[in-house]
Amino acid sequence: MSPIRTTLRRAGLVAGLAAAGVLAAAGAAFAHVTVHPESYAKGATDGVLTFRVPNEEDTASTTKVQVFLPTDHPVLGVLVTPEEGWTPEVTTTKLKTPVKTDDGTITDAVSEITWTGGRIRHGEYQDFNVAFGQLPDDVEQLTFKTLQTYSDGSVVRWIEEAEQGGDEPENPAPVLTLTAKTAADSEEAASSSSDSAPAAESSAASSDSTARGLGIAGLVVGVLGLAAAGFALERARSARS
């Protein structure tokens, strides 16, 4: 075999192995339980978290999903969206540290949501939607440890947390990253505040203009009144003469 053919064959083999590695990694990532979107702004309100649960077993179906919500930095105002074929069960917990909000002090929060009754078969996935009223603003990320139970009784524990700068663990827990509010949000708030100032100034200027106009009109009316009175007096004198 010529050197050129040998080189091409080796290059093709390396490319094939690399592609296989990429596909394997993608398949492994897809098999994980994940939360979407992957990030939200700190203190975000009125949003939705979607927990995507794929079935990774060839001979068993997923029959139960348990998602545990953090209570040290709680998610407030949790509501579960009905999913066809699945029955949700929501567990609340008394908070060690109550959370003060504009609507009052919150002492309880959802700590676990369990879905049962449905079935996720091989090659399928299920999205579980959870609405929230407010996310915490004092933490960088939220970890939602999850248990996935199969019809054969096996349980996959998606509870491992990745160390900073380390490799992804074998069974990673879904993680939601909380980001700082963007500059656009701050600019919008500042713009709203600055827009109200010119409006107030414009209103004050308008009031001043109106007052000045009324004052000038009063002076004109007074002058005309004096002129009319003088004209009447002059006519009266002429009539006597």
C-alpha positions in Angstrom: 0.0 0.0 0.0 1.4 3.4 -0.9 2.3 6.0 1.8 -0.4 8.3 0.5 -3.1 5.7 0.9 -1.9 4.7 4.3 -2.0 8.4 5.5 -5.5 8.8 4.1 -6.7 5.6 5.8 -5.2 6.7 9.1 -6.8 10.2 8.8 -10.2 8.6 8.0 -9.9 6.3 11.0 -9.0 9.2 13.4 -12.0 11.2 12.0 -14.3 8.3 12.5 -13.3 7.8 16.1 -13.6 11.5 16.8 -17.1 11.6 15.3 -18.1 8.5 17.3 -16.8 10.2 20.5 -18.8 13.3 19.8 -22.0 11.3 19.2 -21.4 9.3 22.3 -21.0 12.4 24.4 -24.1 14.0 22.9 -26.1 10.8 23.6 -24.9 10.8 27.2 -25.8 14.4 27.7 -29.2 13.9 26.2 -29.8 11.0 28.6 -29.4 13.4 31.6 -32.3 15.0 33.4 -32.0 18.7 32.6 -33.8 22.0 33.4 -34.7 24.6 30.8 -33.9 27.4 30.3 -30.4 26.9 31.7 -30.4 30.3 33.3 -32.6 33.1 34.7 -31.9 36.5 36.2 -31.6 36.7 39.9 -34.9 37.5 41.5 -36.8 36.8 38.3 -40.6 36.7 38.6 -43.5 34.9 36.9 -41.5 32.4 34.9 -41.5 28.7 34.0 -39.0 25.9 34.6 -39.1 22.8 32.4 -37.6 19.6 33.7 -36.8 17.3 30.7 -36.7 13.6 31.6 -35.5 11.2 28.8 -35.7 7.4 29.1 -32.2 5.9 28.9 -33.2 2.2 29.4 -33.8 -0.2 26.5 -36.0 -2.6 28.4 -37.8 -0.5 31.0 -40.0 2.7 31.1 -39.8 5.6 33.4 -42.8 5.5 35.8 -41.9 8.0 38.5 -40.0 11.3 38.6 -39.1 13.2 41.8 -37.7 16.7 41.7 -36.4 18.2 45.0 -36.4 22.0 45.2 -33.8 23.8 47.4 -35.2 25.3 50.7 -32.1 27.2 51.8 -32.7 29.5 48.8 -36.4 28.7 48.1 -38.4 29.1 44.8 -41.5 31.0 45.7 -45.0 30.6 44.3 -44.6 27.2 42.7 -47.4 25.9 40.5 -47.4 22.6 38.6 -48.7 22.4 35.1 -50.9 19.4 34.5 -49.3 16.8 32.2 -51.5 14.3 30.4 -51.3 10.8 32.0 -49.3 12.1 35.0 -50.4 12.9 38.6 -48.3 15.4 40.5 -47.9 15.5 44.3 -46.5 18.6 45.8 -44.8 18.6 49.2 -44.2 21.9 51.1 -41.7 22.5 54.0 -41.5 25.1 56.7 -38.5 27.4 56.0 -35.8 27.7 58.5 -35.4 31.3 57.4 -38.6 33.0 56.3 -38.5 35.2 53.2 -39.8 38.7 53.2 -41.5 39.9 50.0 -43.7 42.8 49.0 -46.8 40.7 49.7 -45.7 39.7 53.2 -43.4 37.1 54.9 -43.3 33.6 53.3 -42.8 30.8 55.9 -43.4 27.7 53.7 -42.2 26.7 50.3 -42.4 23.7 47.9 -39.6 21.2 48.6 -40.5 18.3 46.4 -42.7 17.5 43.3 -43.4 13.9 42.4 -45.0 12.8 39.2 -46.5 9.3 38.8 -49.0 7.4 36.7 -47.4 8.1 33.3 -44.9 6.2 31.3 -41.8 7.4 29.3 -40.8 4.6 26.9 -37.4 3.9 25.3 -36.4 6.7 22.8 -38.9 9.1 24.4 -38.7 12.0 26.9 -41.3 14.0 28.9 -41.3 17.7 29.8 -42.6 18.6 33.3 -43.4 22.3 33.5 -43.3 24.2 36.8 -44.3 27.9 37.1 -42.8 30.1 39.8 -43.6 33.4 41.3 -40.1 34.5 42.2 -36.6 33.1 42.2 -34.0 33.9 44.9 -31.6 36.8 44.3 -28.9 35.8 46.9 -27.3 32.8 45.2 -25.5 32.0 41.9 -27.2 28.8 41.0 -30.0 26.4 42.1 -29.6 22.6 42.1 -32.6 20.4 41.6 -31.7 16.9 42.7 -33.9 14.3 40.8 -34.8 10.7 41.2 -35.9 8.7 38.1 -37.7 5.4 38.8 -38.1 2.7 36.1 -40.8 0.0 35.7 -38.2 -2.7 36.6 -37.7 -1.0 40.0 -34.3 0.5 39.3 -33.7 4.1 40.4 -31.3 6.6 38.8 -30.2 9.3 41.2 -29.5 12.6 39.4 -28.0 14.2 42.5 -24.3 14.7 41.8 -23.0 18.3 41.7 -20.1 19.2 39.5 -17.0 20.8 41.1 -15.9 24.1 39.7 -13.4 23.4 36.9 -13.9 19.7 37.2 -15.4 17.1 34.9 -19.1 16.5 34.7 -20.2 13.7 37.1 -21.8 10.5 35.9 -25.2 11.4 37.3 -25.4 15.2 37.4 -28.3 17.0 39.0 -30.1 19.6 36.9 -28.7 23.1 37.6 -30.2 26.5 37.0 -27.7 29.4 36.7 -28.8 32.7 38.2 -27.3 35.7 36.5 -27.1 39.3 37.5 -29.6 41.7 36.1 -28.4 43.0 32.7 -27.4 46.6 32.0 -30.4 46.9 29.7 -32.7 46.2 32.7 -31.0 49.0 34.7 -31.1 51.4 31.7 -34.8 50.7 31.3 -35.5 51.5 34.9 -33.3 54.6 34.7 -35.0 55.6 31.5 -38.4 55.2 33.1 -37.3 57.4 36.0 -35.8 60.1 33.8 -38.8 60.1 31.5 -41.1 61.0 34.5 -38.9 64.0 35.4 -39.2 65.8 32.0 -43.0 65.1 32.2 -43.2 66.8 35.6 -41.0 69.7 34.4 -43.2 70.1 31.3 -46.3 70.1 33.5 -44.8 72.8 35.7 -43.8 74.9 32.7 -47.3 74.5 31.2 -48.8 75.7 34.5 -46.4 78.7 34.6 -47.3 79.6 31.0 -51.1 79.4 31.8 -50.7 81.6 34.8 -48.7 84.2 32.8 -51.3 84.1 30.0 -54.1 84.7 32.5 -52.3 87.6 34.1 -51.7 89.3 30.7 -55.3 88.7 29.7 -56.4 90.4 33.0 -54.2 93.4 32.3 -55.6 93.8 28.8 -59.2 93.6 30.1 -58.3 96.2 32.7 -56.9 98.6 30.2 -59.9 98.1 27.9 -62.2 98.8 30.8 -60.4 102.1 31.6 -60.5 103.1 28.0 -64.3 102.4 27.8 -64.9 104.4 31.0 -63.0 107.4 29.6 -64.8 107.2 26.3 -68.2 107.2 28.1 -67.2 110.1 30.3 -66.2 112.1 27.3 -69.5 111.4 25.6 -71.4 112.6 28.6 -69.5 115.9 28.7 -70.2 116.5 25.0 -73.9 115.8 25.5 -74.2 118.4 28.3 -72.4 121.0 26.2 
